[in-house]
């Protein structure tokens, strides 16, 4: 049974949590109001009022961040899948490979500049939403394959990507369901090479 001090500590923690939740709700409402005021002021070309409202937005955002603490950014699932499938390239090329990918992504996002052909001063004008699609990531691979050796001394080969479960199923002549079931059975038996390496270490 909890002691009196433990009960009081639990009650205080619960009270603090409820107060924090209430304040977060207030902050959301106040922030939405400040955003509306800022956007209206901008639309009316009243930049002084817009600046005041934006300062209030920033103040509320800071208070919100202090209450909730640092948040881990969520990785885009398409990007996570791309990184997983291209792990061999990153592992082999190391820092040069990472720099090649980072610079290619920067090029893809930089605005187009009709006055320059230099990739440092022009780009493709894509948004992150456009890049992190299958078509966008295919373009990234094209850039790495075409220009990786020239600009970074790295070799990118699309054929080195690890297979997806659907790709492996297609090659094996099985349906994805049959392939996944066979994969589960092999995993349960501990027959994957990575499982055997763990067992030997």
C-alpha beads as a LAMMPS data file, in Angstrom:
LAMMPS data file: protein, C-alpha beads

201 atoms
200 bonds

1 atom types
1 bond types

-500.0 500.0 xlo xhi
-500.0 500.0 ylo yhi
-500.0 500.0 zlo zhi

Masses

1 110.0

Atoms # bond

1 1 1 0.000 0.000 0.000
2 1 1 1.265 3.471 -0.902
3 1 1 2.399 5.753 1.897
4 1 1 0.761 9.117 2.522
5 1 1 3.749 10.905 0.921
6 1 1 3.530 8.686 -2.188
7 1 1 -0.206 9.376 -2.494
8 1 1 0.380 13.135 -2.202
9 1 1 3.205 12.963 -4.786
10 1 1 0.953 11.019 -7.198
11 1 1 -1.906 13.485 -6.636
12 1 1 0.434 16.446 -7.292
13 1 1 1.784 14.822 -10.467
14 1 1 -1.756 14.166 -11.674
15 1 1 -2.743 17.767 -10.890
16 1 1 0.311 19.143 -12.736
17 1 1 -0.479 16.956 -15.746
18 1 1 -4.080 18.188 -15.821
19 1 1 -2.924 21.816 -15.535
20 1 1 -0.444 21.252 -18.391
21 1 1 -3.176 19.675 -20.557
22 1 1 -5.507 22.612 -19.847
23 1 1 -2.776 25.130 -20.723
24 1 1 -1.940 23.259 -23.958
25 1 1 -5.600 23.510 -24.982
26 1 1 -5.588 27.259 -24.213
27 1 1 -2.344 27.689 -26.168
28 1 1 -3.827 25.965 -29.234
29 1 1 -6.825 28.301 -29.173
30 1 1 -4.748 31.437 -28.552
31 1 1 -2.304 30.441 -31.308
32 1 1 -5.122 29.867 -33.822
33 1 1 -6.503 33.334 -32.970
34 1 1 -3.069 34.964 -33.364
35 1 1 -2.540 33.214 -36.708
36 1 1 -5.920 34.524 -37.935
37 1 1 -5.034 38.053 -36.780
38 1 1 -1.605 37.883 -38.449
39 1 1 -2.979 36.530 -41.734
40 1 1 -5.781 39.131 -41.783
41 1 1 -3.284 41.919 -41.115
42 1 1 -1.056 40.672 -43.945
43 1 1 -4.058 40.511 -46.285
44 1 1 -4.903 44.126 -45.298
45 1 1 -1.242 45.134 -45.792
46 1 1 -0.978 46.226 -42.135
47 1 1 2.535 44.927 -41.573
48 1 1 2.921 46.476 -38.113
49 1 1 -0.132 44.643 -36.785
50 1 1 1.002 41.499 -38.643
51 1 1 4.406 41.677 -36.941
52 1 1 2.800 42.054 -33.500
53 1 1 0.498 39.089 -34.145
54 1 1 3.409 37.015 -35.444
55 1 1 5.440 37.847 -32.317
56 1 1 2.510 36.583 -30.252
57 1 1 2.436 33.383 -32.385
58 1 1 6.133 32.812 -31.682
59 1 1 5.680 33.445 -27.952
60 1 1 2.843 30.906 -27.802
61 1 1 4.824 28.373 -29.878
62 1 1 7.762 28.683 -27.464
63 1 1 5.532 28.190 -24.422
64 1 1 3.928 25.173 -26.093
65 1 1 7.373 23.677 -26.843
66 1 1 8.451 24.167 -23.220
67 1 1 5.428 22.241 -21.957
68 1 1 5.536 19.326 -24.406
69 1 1 9.335 19.135 -24.596
70 1 1 11.387 18.286 -27.669
71 1 1 9.539 16.208 -30.228
72 1 1 11.217 13.636 -32.445
73 1 1 10.531 14.557 -36.050
74 1 1 8.708 11.807 -37.895
75 1 1 10.589 10.397 -40.856
76 1 1 8.673 10.274 -44.112
77 1 1 7.862 6.567 -44.743
78 1 1 8.876 6.825 -48.419
79 1 1 12.242 8.283 -47.356
80 1 1 12.726 5.640 -44.638
81 1 1 12.057 2.929 -47.225
82 1 1 14.476 4.576 -49.696
83 1 1 17.219 4.738 -47.055
84 1 1 16.673 1.093 -46.101
85 1 1 16.787 -0.075 -49.715
86 1 1 19.939 1.980 -50.450
87 1 1 21.831 1.030 -47.299
88 1 1 24.498 -0.785 -49.371
89 1 1 25.326 2.434 -51.264
90 1 1 25.525 4.543 -48.088
91 1 1 27.585 1.895 -46.298
92 1 1 30.011 1.481 -49.220
93 1 1 30.453 5.189 -50.039
94 1 1 30.329 6.515 -46.463
95 1 1 30.525 10.285 -46.004
96 1 1 30.936 10.916 -49.741
97 1 1 27.718 9.002 -50.389
98 1 1 25.844 10.935 -47.698
99 1 1 27.147 14.236 -49.138
100 1 1 26.106 13.185 -52.642
101 1 1 22.561 12.400 -51.458
102 1 1 22.335 15.587 -49.360
103 1 1 23.563 17.806 -52.196
104 1 1 21.283 16.082 -54.726
105 1 1 18.297 16.722 -52.427
106 1 1 19.356 20.371 -52.053
107 1 1 19.614 20.683 -55.860
108 1 1 16.158 19.183 -56.264
109 1 1 14.678 21.764 -53.851
110 1 1 16.596 24.828 -55.077
111 1 1 14.516 27.113 -57.331
112 1 1 15.174 27.025 -61.055
113 1 1 17.462 29.826 -62.223
114 1 1 17.233 30.483 -65.968
115 1 1 20.425 32.591 -65.780
116 1 1 22.677 29.752 -64.601
117 1 1 23.587 26.233 -65.618
118 1 1 25.798 25.806 -62.553
119 1 1 24.092 23.265 -60.224
120 1 1 25.216 25.324 -57.226
121 1 1 23.009 28.231 -58.339
122 1 1 20.028 26.553 -59.918
123 1 1 17.823 23.580 -59.183
124 1 1 14.682 21.674 -60.011
125 1 1 12.278 23.722 -57.868
126 1 1 10.672 20.691 -56.228
127 1 1 8.962 20.738 -52.834
128 1 1 9.715 18.057 -50.212
129 1 1 6.216 16.691 -50.864
130 1 1 7.179 16.174 -54.507
131 1 1 10.586 14.715 -53.703
132 1 1 9.354 12.129 -51.210
133 1 1 7.161 10.334 -53.728
134 1 1 8.146 7.371 -55.867
135 1 1 8.669 9.660 -58.874
136 1 1 10.728 12.156 -56.842
137 1 1 12.948 9.468 -55.357
138 1 1 13.401 7.961 -58.831
139 1 1 14.718 11.388 -59.926
140 1 1 17.097 11.401 -56.949
141 1 1 18.430 8.025 -58.073
142 1 1 18.810 9.306 -61.652
143 1 1 20.840 12.288 -60.383
144 1 1 23.077 10.058 -58.265
145 1 1 23.574 7.573 -61.087
146 1 1 24.267 10.248 -63.722
147 1 1 26.328 12.767 -61.731
148 1 1 27.572 10.934 -58.611
149 1 1 30.896 9.894 -60.127
150 1 1 31.515 13.284 -61.780
151 1 1 30.800 15.483 -58.727
152 1 1 31.490 13.206 -55.743
153 1 1 33.507 10.244 -56.920
154 1 1 30.751 7.829 -55.879
155 1 1 29.188 5.018 -57.846
156 1 1 25.410 4.668 -57.558
157 1 1 23.749 1.685 -59.184
158 1 1 19.968 1.234 -58.931
159 1 1 20.449 -2.516 -59.306
160 1 1 22.221 -2.667 -55.925
161 1 1 19.065 -1.713 -54.026
162 1 1 17.782 -4.389 -51.695
163 1 1 14.631 -6.087 -52.872
164 1 1 11.226 -5.344 -51.476
165 1 1 9.138 -8.302 -50.325
166 1 1 6.954 -7.880 -53.442
167 1 1 10.026 -7.782 -55.702
168 1 1 11.454 -10.919 -54.098
169 1 1 8.077 -12.650 -54.395
170 1 1 7.899 -11.799 -58.092
171 1 1 11.399 -13.179 -58.738
172 1 1 10.623 -16.369 -56.789
173 1 1 7.388 -16.943 -58.700
174 1 1 5.258 -16.753 -55.540
175 1 1 2.426 -14.438 -54.622
176 1 1 3.338 -11.802 -52.012
177 1 1 1.212 -13.716 -49.470
178 1 1 3.024 -17.007 -50.168
179 1 1 6.408 -15.271 -50.003
180 1 1 5.589 -13.529 -46.713
181 1 1 4.346 -16.796 -45.170
182 1 1 7.512 -18.625 -46.254
183 1 1 9.606 -15.754 -44.882
184 1 1 7.783 -15.973 -41.534
185 1 1 8.448 -19.714 -41.341
186 1 1 12.155 -19.279 -42.101
187 1 1 12.363 -16.517 -39.491
188 1 1 10.619 -18.688 -36.891
189 1 1 13.157 -21.447 -37.591
190 1 1 16.060 -18.986 -37.227
191 1 1 17.368 -19.772 -40.725
192 1 1 18.027 -16.213 -41.981
193 1 1 21.751 -15.500 -42.346
194 1 1 21.527 -12.483 -40.029
195 1 1 19.929 -14.689 -37.342
196 1 1 22.729 -17.231 -37.667
197 1 1 25.392 -14.484 -37.341
198 1 1 23.766 -13.367 -34.082
199 1 1 23.717 -16.915 -32.805
200 1 1 27.433 -17.391 -33.563
201 1 1 28.573 -14.172 -31.873

Bonds

1 1 1 2
2 1 2 3
3 1 3 4
4 1 4 5
5 1 5 6
6 1 6 7
7 1 7 8
8 1 8 9
9 1 9 10
10 1 10 11
11 1 11 12
12 1 12 13
13 1 13 14
14 1 14 15
15 1 15 16
16 1 16 17
17 1 17 18
18 1 18 19
19 1 19 20
20 1 20 21
21 1 21 22
22 1 22 23
23 1 23 24
24 1 24 25
25 1 25 26
26 1 26 27
27 1 27 28
28 1 28 29
29 1 29 30
30 1 30 31
31 1 31 32
32 1 32 33
33 1 33 34
34 1 34 35
35 1 35 36
36 1 36 37
37 1 37 38
38 1 38 39
39 1 39 40
40 1 40 41
41 1 41 42
42 1 42 43
43 1 43 44
44 1 44 45
45 1 45 46
46 1 46 47
47 1 47 48
48 1 48 49
49 1 49 50
50 1 50 51
51 1 51 52
52 1 52 53
53 1 53 54
54 1 54 55
55 1 55 56
56 1 56 57
57 1 57 58
58 1 58 59
59 1 59 60
60 1 60 61
61 1 61 62
62 1 62 63
63 1 63 64
64 1 64 65
65 1 65 66
66 1 66 67
67 1 67 68
68 1 68 69
69 1 69 70
70 1 70 71
71 1 71 72
72 1 72 73
73 1 73 74
74 1 74 75
75 1 75 76
76 1 76 77
77 1 77 78
78 1 78 79
79 1 79 80
80 1 80 81
81 1 81 82
82 1 82 83
83 1 83 84
84 1 84 85
85 1 85 86
86 1 86 87
87 1 87 88
88 1 88 89
89 1 89 90
90 1 90 91
91 1 91 92
92 1 92 93
93 1 93 94
94 1 94 95
95 1 95 96
96 1 96 97
97 1 97 98
98 1 98 99
99 1 99 100
100 1 100 101
101 1 101 102
102 1 102 103
103 1 103 104
104 1 104 105
105 1 105 106
106 1 106 107
107 1 107 108
108 1 108 109
109 1 109 110
110 1 110 111
111 1 111 112
112 1 112 113
113 1 113 114
114 1 114 115
115 1 115 116
116 1 116 117
117 1 117 118
118 1 118 119
119 1 119 120
120 1 120 121
121 1 121 122
122 1 122 123
123 1 123 124
124 1 124 125
125 1 125 126
126 1 126 127
127 1 127 128
128 1 128 129
129 1 129 130
130 1 130 131
131 1 131 132
132 1 132 133
133 1 133 134
134 1 134 135
135 1 135 136
136 1 136 137
137 1 137 138
138 1 138 139
139 1 139 140
140 1 140 141
141 1 141 142
142 1 142 143
143 1 143 144
144 1 144 145
145 1 145 146
146 1 146 147
147 1 147 148
148 1 148 149
149 1 149 150
150 1 150 151
151 1 151 152
152 1 152 153
153 1 153 154
154 1 154 155
155 1 155 156
156 1 156 157
157 1 157 158
158 1 158 159
159 1 159 160
160 1 160 161
161 1 161 162
162 1 162 163
163 1 163 164
164 1 164 165
165 1 165 166
166 1 166 167
167 1 167 168
168 1 168 169
169 1 169 170
170 1 170 171
171 1 171 172
172 1 172 173
173 1 173 174
174 1 174 175
175 1 175 176
176 1 176 177
177 1 177 178
178 1 178 179
179 1 179 180
180 1 180 181
181 1 181 182
182 1 182 183
183 1 183 184
184 1 184 185
185 1 185 186
186 1 186 187
187 1 187 188
188 1 188 189
189 1 189 190
190 1 190 191
191 1 191 192
192 1 192 193
193 1 193 194
194 1 194 195
195 1 195 196
196 1 196 197
197 1 197 198
198 1 198 199
199 1 199 200
200 1 200 201
